[in-house]
Amino acid sequence: MDRQDVPRYSQIVAELRQRIETGELAPGDRVPSTREITRRWGVAMATATRVLTELRHAGLVRAVPGIGTVVDAGGRAVQDDAAAAAGPAAGGTGARPAAARGRRKGAPEQALASERIVVAAIAVADEEGLAAVSMRRVAAELGVATMSLYRHVSDKDDLLLQMMDAAFSEWPLPADPPEDWRERLELAARQLWAMFRRHPWLAPALSVTRPQPIASALPYSEWVLACLAGCGLDLSTAFTAHLTLFNHIRGTAINAELETEAEALTGLDSEEWLDSQEPALDAILTTGSLPTLERLSAAGYDFDLDELFEFGLQCTLDGIAALLGRRR
């Protein structure tokens, strides 16, 4: 069979398997995540996920919550197991090693708690996006039966709430806030931005129109409301200003996750995709009906999501400053 007839995921599996078997990737070393696979080999997220699944089923890798997928120290035992199962004619003993037998039966479900489940779910979401998180997938990451999760988490919606609560609890606001209102809001905004960048799935998961009851997120609202109310705004206006600021941060952060999904689907990063669209865009701009956009296109624009956040943050705070000035 020609290499071109072999499924793409099988080619990647074979390449990673060889790196593991030759020792290039040693036990405990991280293997490429699904997002790294999509970028390096130019395949879709589903293909990347299947690659890691195949390696996991082969006993070559395992998922470590909070770290990622690593080479399983027992991976070589699986190879010995295959030789043993073949019997003396293949150079084996005919007996399966105990380590391999235990691994195939699955890991014990001892010490399973909601904290471990949430950590594993966050690890999957950080690497592959929220769509990859399911009760079955999280159970597989932990090496337990899917039904065992329901003793600690009622359903996927409950799991998502706990994931969001855990993410916010990683970034507590300082006990002593700055006295200046602008410095106080800048601190909260930049901390929220950093959180969204660390967990790209978090911004799309949060809702402005149907806000979820997340205990560790409420201090952010309290922080901003207390600050603006202390500057003389009535609570209704203060809350509107808070929502405006929050929606700028969240709305900008959502683009990071959307871009990651687009890269996984197309195999192109944003610059490569723009290059592919350049002929069509030029055909529109050279008609002369959009002269300002044509000048911008000729000059070029260096798009940076972090700079977009910072620009919008300062403009929003300038607007709040004008509002406070009028009220005073």
Buried (B, 14 or more C-beta within 10 A) or exposed (E): EEEEEEEBBEBBBEEBBEBBEEEEBEEEEBBBBBBBBBBEBBBBBBBBBBBBBBBBEBBBBBBBBEEBBBBBEBBBBBBBBBEBBEEEEEEBEEEBBEBBEEBEEEEEBEEBEBEBBBBBBBBBBBBBBBEBBBBEBBBBBBBBBBEEBEEBBEEBEEBBBBBBBBBBEEBEBEEEBEEEBBEBBBBBBBBBBEBBBEBBBBBBBBEEEEEEEBEBBEBBBEBBBEBBBEBEBEEEBBBBBBBEBBEBBBEBBBBBBEBBBBBBEBBBBEEEBEEEEEEEEEEEBEEEEEEEEBEEBEEEEEEEBEEEBBEBBEEBBEEBEEBBEEEE
